[in-house]
C-alpha cells in the first residue's frame, strides 16, 4: 500500500444534496428534553447527533464521549432564506446576470476590459432594471423587493460556463439561498450541568431552537393558508434568527440576546477576534511549564542568560530520573527543599511536603522521577510575542534572581523587538534531554548573533553601553593603572592582564577586550565628511584603525559595536568562535556601563537652550508668516482673493 498525499484543498458551498447526504437526523421539533431529562428524538439535541455525557454512546456510530466527533442533522426550511454571509456575492451576480435568460450581460471579449453593465442583455435583448442592495439582506429591483425564491430562480438559470468567467467557484449560486439548513453536531455546542442539576445550553443551541420553532410556525401558517402579511412576518423572523446565528454583529440588525440580556455568540464571533477559534485555540495555546511576566534590563548578566524571579523558579520544575550517579545530588536537593513532586515507578505523582518528605527519602530508588525546581544554568526557551521570525524565540540559561521581573541584557532586545516600557515575555522550561540539547546547539543566543535576514550582527551594544564605550575611547581619556584595574573589576573583567604602565588611554583599556589577530579599518560615525580627511589624522578621530587586536586610532561607537552595524562584531567572526563573540559583547557592554557610571553622563536645562541665531531665525519666520496671513485677510475682505481649485 502506497502512502497517500494531499495534493490540494478546495473550499466551496454546501449544496442541499450534500447537506442531506451528510446528515443523520431530520430535525422536526424545537423540544430539547422529555419529562425524564432524555434528549428528544428529532430535536436539536437528538442522541444521533453525538454524545456529550460520560457513559453514553452515540446512536449513529456507537462511540462514546471523546470517540464520537458528532454528526450533522438538517432542517427543511418552509421558505428559502438568504445566506447573510454572501449578500455581496448575491448582489454582484444579480447585477451582471440577465433577469430573463440568466446569461452574463457581458460579451466574452469585454469581461476583463470593461466594468460597465449594459442596459440590455446582449444575448436576449431583455431590458434590465436597476438592482439595489439594502443591508443586511434586502434586494430591490426598481424599488420592488426581490424575494429569496425569485433570486434563487434567477440563479438557477445562470450557466456554469458563465460562472467560471466571473470567477465564481465552489458550487452553484442558487446554493447561496438556503432551502436546507444544516444542524451542527452536539459536540461543538455542548450543554453544561449546573450545581442544582439544571442544564445550561450553548448559545448556538438557543439559536437553533428559535430557528426550528419559528420555521415550524411558518410551515403551519403556509399549510392553513394564512394571510400573506403573517407569512412575510414569520419569514422575516426566520431570516433574522438564521442571520444572527451566522453573525450576531450585522449592520442594522438588533443583537440576539439571552433572556438575561447577555448577547449571544454567533458562528462568526466563535471564529474571529482574539478569543476566537483561530487566534484563541489554534494559534495561541496555553502550555504547562511556562511563565510570563514583565521584562526589565540588567546589563550585567550575559546575553545568553535570563534572570528568573525566585517565585517563578520555585514553581517551575525539571524532571530528573533517579539513578546511582545522581542519587547524592537528589538527596541534597531534598534537604534544600528544592523538590516539588516525585513520580513513582507505578506512575503515581506525589507532592513533596514536610509531612511526607522523610518517607519519600527512605523509599527513593532507581526508576523514580523527581521534579526539581529551576536552578542557575538550566536551559529554557525565551520568546516575545508576536514571534514573527526565527530569532523571536531563543534559548537562554537561567539565573535565579530576586524581585518579580524577567531580567534581560539590553543587547538582546533587537531580535525580540523588545523594550522596557512594560513589555512581557514568555519562559518555557524544557522537559527532556533531547529538547535541551537541540535548544543549546540551535537556539542559544550566541549561535544567533548574526541575523538570517541581512547577514550582519543583530545583537550588539545599545544606548548607555555605547555612550560609555564612546566616552572611554575618545581622545584625551586617560586612566591611571589603578583606575583601569578598578574599572575592569567593576565591569566584571578579572582575567585580563593590564600592561605595566603608570597610565593607560581609554583606547588601550578597550583593546584589552579584543582578540589578538584582529586587524581592520573603517570609518565611524562622524559630524564631518570623513572622505575629505586623511585617515590617520581625522580631526574628529572617526577613522578606526585596529592592528593585531589594538586600537590605534578612532573612537568606538554604534557603527563599531552596535546592533545592525557592529563592524568589529562582524569582523570578529573571522578570528573568534561564537562563545568568544558572546564574551566580547558581554564585557564590552559591562565596560561601557561601568565607565559611564564612574564618569557621569547627564544634561542640564542650559543644554537644551536654543542658540541666539536660531531664535532670531524663528522670530523672522513667524513674523513673515503673520504678514502673509494679514495680506490674505485683506484680500478676502476686499473680494480680491482668488478661489483656488479644491478650496471652497
N, C-alpha and C positions, 0 to 999 in steps of 0.2 A: 504494500500500500504506500503510495507516494504522499508526501506532505502537501496539504492544501494551503494555498496562499490567497490572501485577499488582494485582488488587483485594483479594485476601485469601490467607492461608496457613493451612492446617489440618493438624494432626498426628493421626495415627492409628496403628493396629496393622496390621502386615503380615498379610494372610490367606495361607493355604497356596497359594491360586491365584496371588496376586501374587508370592509368593516364587519359585514355579516359572516364572512368566512372565518375570521379570526375569533369572533365572539363565541362564547359558550352558553350565554344566557340571554334571553329576550326579557327586558325589564318592562313590567306591566303595572306595577303598583308603587306607590310612594311610601308604603309602610316599611319600617325597618325591622322590628322585632314583634313576635307574638306575645301572648299573655305570659308565657313561661320564660321569656327572655331569649328565645332562639331566633336567629335571622329568618325573615320571611322569604320563602322562595318566590322569585320574580321581582324581589326588591333590590335596592342598590347595595345591600349587604348580603345578598344570596351566597350560601356556602360554596356554590360552584365558581365564584369569582376569586376564591383563595381563602386562606385561613390566617388569622392573626392571634388566636388564642392557643396557649400551650395545651397539648393533649389532643387537639382536634386534627382531623385530616381533611384535605381538600376533596370535595366530591367529584372534581374533574380529573385530577392526576393522582390522588391518593397521598401526596406529600404532606408532611407536617410543617409546622412553623419553621422557617429558615430553609426548608427544602423547596416548597412551592413558591414560585415567584409571582403567582397570581395570574388571573385570566380575565380577558375583556368580556363585557356584555354590550348590548346595544339597545337603543330606544328608537322606535319608529315615530318620527315627528308627524303630527297631524297636518302641518303645513310646512313647506320649505322655509328654512331660516338662513339668513345671510351670515357667512363666517366673517366676523368683525375684524379678524386679523388680516384679511385680504381685501379690504374695501378699496385700497388704492389700485390694486391689480384689477379688480372688477370695474372700477371707473375707467381705467385706461382701455380695457377691452371693449367696453360699451362705446367709447368714443371712436375707436378705429374699426369697428365691425359694422356692417350694414344691418339696418333694422329689419330689412326684408329677406335678403338672401343669406345673411350671415357671413359673407366673404369680407376679407380685409379691403378697406376702401383706399388702398394704396397699390399702384402698379408695382410689379416686381422690381423694375429698374429704379424706382424712386424711393424704395423703402429706406435706404440709408442716406439719401441725399436731401430729403425734404421732411419737415416736421409739421406741415400744414395738412389738415384733414379736409378733403373736398366735400362740397355740399351735396353732390350727387354720387351715387355708387358707380364706379367705372364698369362694374360687371352687369348690373341690372337696371341702371339709371334710376334707382329708387332715391327719392328726396329724403335727406336726413334731417333730423331735428337736434336741437341743442341739448346736450346731456349736462346735468348739474349734479354735483355731489354735496350733500349737507351732512356734516358729521353728526353722529357717529356712523350711521348706516342707512341713510336715506338717499335715494337716487331719483332724479326728476328728468322727464323728457318734455321740454316746452311747458314747464310748470305743472305737469301731470306726473304724479308719483308712480314709479315703476315698482310693481310688487316683486317679491322674490321668485314667484312662479314665472312671471314674464321674463325676468332676467335669465332664469335657468333655460327657458325655451329658446331664447336668443343664442345663448352659449352653445346649446346642443347643435345649432346649425353651422357653427364655425368649423371648417375642415381642419383636420390635423396638420396638413401641409402648410396651411396659413399660420397656424400657431408657431411652427418652427421658425417662420420668417420674423416673428416679433420676439423670439427668444423665450417663449412660454414653454417650460419644461416640467416634467414630473407629473403629468396627468392631463386631465381634461378640465376646461374652465367651469363646466357645469357642476363639477365636484366642489367648487367653492360655495355653492348654495347647498346647504346640508338638508338631506332627507332622512338619513340615518345618523343618530348621534351616538358616538362610542362612549361606553361607560367604563372608566378605568378600573383596574383590579383593586380589591380591598387593601392589598398590601402597600399601596402607595398613599392610602388615606386611612390609616388605622385609627380605631377609636381607643380611648383610654378609660379605665375604670377608676372612678373617684373613691375616696375613703368610705363614703356611705353606700357603695355598691352601684351607684348610678353610672351610666356610660356617658362620656362626653365625646361627641362625634367631631370628626375633622371638618375644616371649613369646606373642602370640596364636597364632602358628603351632604352638608347642609344645602349647598347649591344644587346638587343633583336631585335631592328630594323636592326642592322648589320646581326644578325643570320638569320632573316626571309628573308632579301634581298638576301644574298649570297646563302641561301638554295633554294630560288626560281630560281635564276640564274642557280644553279647546276641542278635542275629538268628540266629546259627548255633545257639545253645543252644535258642532257641524252636523252630527248624525240626526239631531232633533230639528234641524232647520232654523236655528236661532237667527235673529236679525244680524245684518252684516256688520253694524257698528259694534255689537257684542263680540263677534268673531274677530274683528280687527283689533279690539282692545285686548282680547286674550292672546292674539298673535303677537302684539307689541310686548306683552308681558313675557311670553316665552322667549322672544328675541332679546329682551332686556336680561333675563336670567342667564341665557346661554352666552351672551356677550360679556357679562360681568364674571361668568365662570372662566372664560378665557383671559380676560383682562379687567380688573376692577379699578382701573385708573383711566377710564376713557373720558375724552373731552365731551362736555355737555351731557354726561350721564351721571345720575346720582349714585353715590357709593352704596354697594350692597353691604348691609350691616347685620351683625348678630343681634339677638334680642337684647343683649346687654349694651348695645351701642357700639361695640368693637367692630372695626372694619374687617370684612372677610378677605382672605388672601386668594386671588385667582391664580391660574396656572402661570401667567406671566410673572406675577410677583414671586412665585416659588423659584423661578429660574434666574431672574435678574437681580441686580444690586449686590451689595456686599454680603448679605446673609443668604443669597440665593444658592441654588444647587451648584452653579458653575464656580463662583468665587468662594462661597462658603464651605462647600463639601468636596468639590473636585480639585480646585487649585489650592485652597488653604485647608490644611488638615491639622488637627490637634494631635500632638505626639507625646509619648512618655519620655522621661529622661531629658527634659529640656527646661530652660528657664528664660525669662525675658525681663529686662529692666532697662533703665536709662543708662547711657554711657557718659563717662567723664574722662578728661585727659590725664595721663600720667606719663610725662616724658622720660621718667627714669626706668620704666620697665622696658624689656626688649620688644622689638617689633613683632616677634613671633609669640609673645606672651599675652595673656588676657587676665586682668585682675578680677577674681571672682569673690563676691561677698561671702563672708563666713556662713551667713544664714542660708545661702543657696548651696554652698559646698556641703553643709551638714545634711541637706535634704536629698541631693542627687547622689546616686550610687553607681559603682562599677563592680561587676561580678568577678570574684576570684575563686578558682577551683582549688580546693584544698588538696595538697599532696605533701610528701615528706620534705620537699625543698622549701616550701613556703610556710610550713606549719608554725615555725617560731615567729615569723613576722606576723602571721594572722593572730596568734595569741597576744602579741604586743598591741595589735590594733584593738583587740577586745578590752585589754586593760585601759587603753586610752579612750574607750567609748566611741570608737570610730567605725563600728559595725552596726548597721541598721537592721538587716534581715539575714537569716540563714535559710537555705533550701536543703532539705534532707534528700537522701538518695531516692526516697519514695515520691518525691515531688512536692511534699508539703512545705509551705513557706511560713516561717515563724518570725515574728517581730521580736527583736532583741530588747529586753527590758531589764531593769535592775533585778527583778524577782527571778527571772529565768536565766540570767547570764551565766551563773555558775554551772547549772545543769547542762547548758549548751556546750560550755567549755569542756566538761567532763566527757561528753559524748562525741565531741568533734573528731572526725576521722576522714580518711581519704574518701573521695566521692561526694563530699558535701560541697556546697557552693555558698560563699558568704558575699553579701553586698556591702562593700566598704564605702565610706564617704570619699568625696573628692579630696585629693591632696596635690601639693605642688608637683608640676611636671606632667600631669595627666593630659593626654591628647584629646582635644574637643574640637567640634566644628563651631564656627562663629559666623553669623550672617546678618545682614541688614536688608530689610525689605524696602522696595521691591528688588529681588535678586534678578537682575536683567542680563548679567553676563557672568562668565566663569568665575571671575575673581570677586564676585559679590558674596561668595561663601568660601572661607579658607579655614585651614586648621591652625590652632594655636595651642600652646602649652599653658596650663592653668597656673596661677599664682594666687594663693588664698590671701585675701586682704580684708581689713575691717570696712565698716560702712556698707552702704546698700546699692552701690552702682557698679556696673562693669567698668574696669579701667582699661583704657586703650592708648597706645602710643600715638600721638598726633600724626606721625609719619605714615601710618597705615590708613588714614582717613580717605585719601583719593580713590583707591579701588572699591571701597564700600560706599563712596559718595556720602560720607557721614560728616557731621559736625556736632558740636556740643551745646546746641541750643534746645535740648530736650529730646533728641533722637533716642529711640530704643533699639536694642539689638537682641538677637536670639543666640542662646548657647545650647548646643546639642552634645550630650555625653555619649561617646561611642561605647558599645557594649561587648564587642568581640575583638579578638586579637587581629583578625584579618582586616576589620574595618580600621583599627588603629594604624596598622602597617600601611594600608593604602592611603590613609589621610596623611601620614608622615611623609611618604615619598611623593605623593601627587599634589597635596593641598597645603603643605606648610608654607608660611608666608615667604620664607627665604627662597623658596622654589618658584615664587610668582612675583618677584620684584619687577621683572620685565613684562610689560603689557603685551598680551596677544593681539591687541588691536593695532598698535603703531610701532612695536619693536623697541621702544625705549623704556626707561625706568618709570613706573607709575608710583613707586614708593620712594620717598626721599624726604629731606628736611622741609619744614614749613614754619611760617610765622616767626615766633620768638627764637626758634632754633637757628634759622637763617640769619636773623638780626644779630644774634650773639656771635656766630662764626664770622659774619661780615665785619663787625666791630673789632673782633680779635685779630683778623688778618689784614686790617688796614695798615698803611704805612704809619709809623710813629708809635705803634702799640708795643711797649716794652714791659717785660716782666722779669723780676729777679728769679733766681733759680728756686728759692723758697716759695715765691708766689706761684711759679709754674707748677711746682710739685703739689702745692695745696689745691690749685685749680684742677689739676688732673685727678687728685684724690676726691674732690667734690664731685667730679664727673664720673667717679667710679672706675677710673682707669688706673690700675695698680701695677700691671706687669710691663710698664713701659720705662725704658731706661732714659733718663734725662741727661743730656750732654753735660760734661764737666765745665760749665761756664758760669760766670757771675750773673749774667743776664741773658735773656732769650727774647727774640721778637715773637709776635703773635704767629707769624708765618712758620717759624721753627717749631712752635708748640703744636700747630695744626699738622705739620709734616710728620710728627711722631705717630699719627694715625694712619698714614699712607703706607702701602706695601712697597718694599724695595722692588725695583724693576718697573715701576710706573713712570712713564715719561710721556708728556703730551703738552700741547699748546692750544689755546683757544681764546677768543675774545669774550670777556664777561660783560654784563650789563654796564652801560656807560652813559653819562649825560651828554657826551660829545660823540661825533662820528669818528670812531677809533681808526677807521681806514686812513684817515689823514695823519694819524700819529705814528711815530716809529714804535715798533713792537716793544723794544727793550726799555724805552723811556716814556711810556704813555703817561701823560700828565695826570690822568685820573686813576693810574695804577689798575687799569682794566684789562691789560694783556696778561693772562695767566700762563706762566711757564713752569712746568714741573719736570724735573730731571731726576731719575732714579729715586722717586719717592720723596723728593724735597721741593717745596715751593720756592722758586727763585724770585719770581715777580708776580704781581696780580693780587686782587682781592677776591676772596672766595664768597660767592653769593648764590642766589637761586639758580642761576644758569649752570653753576658748578655742581651743587649738591641738592638742588630742589627736585620735587616730583615733576614728571613730564619732561624736564630738560636734563638735569643731572649729568653733565658731561663727564665728571670724574667717576660717578657711579657706573655710567655706561662703559667707560674705558676700563674700569677695574675688572669687568667680566673677563677680560683677556688675560689677566695675570692672577686672578683670585677665584676661588670657588664660591658657591652660594653662601656657605657658612661664614667665610671671611667678609663677604659683602654685607651680610646682615650685621656682623660685629662692627664694621666700619660705620654703617648708618646709625647703629645704637650709640656708639662712642661719640660720633660727630654731633648727634642731637644733644647728648648729655653735656658735652663740652660747651656747646653754644648756650645752653640754658645756664650752666654753671658760671660762664663768664658774664652773661648779661645780668645775672643775679648779683654778682660782685660789683660790677661797674654801674649798673642802673641805666634805665632807658625810659625816659618819660618826657612829656611836653608840658609847657605852661600856656596860659592864656595868650601871652605875647607871641607864642609860636604860630598862632592862627590869625594874628592880625594881618590885614592886607597892606601891602606897600602903598606909599603915598601916590605913586604913579598910577597904580591900579585904581585907587579911589577916585582920582581925577578923571580917568577914562570912563568909569561907571557913571559919574555925575554928568559928563558930556553926553553919553549915550542916552541917559534918562531925559535930559533937557531937550535933546534933538527929537526924541520920540514925542514929548509933550507938545513941541511946536507943530509937528506933523498932525497930531490929533486935533489941536486947536484950529489948524488950517482946514482940515476936513469938516469940522463942525461949522465953520463959517460958510464953506461951500454948500453944505447941506441946507443951512438956514436961508441962503440966497438962491436956492434951487439951481446951483451950478454944478452940483455933484453928479457925475455920470453914473448911470446904473450899469454895473459890471455883470457879465453873464453869470448866471447861477446865484446872484445875490438879489434878494427882493428888496 
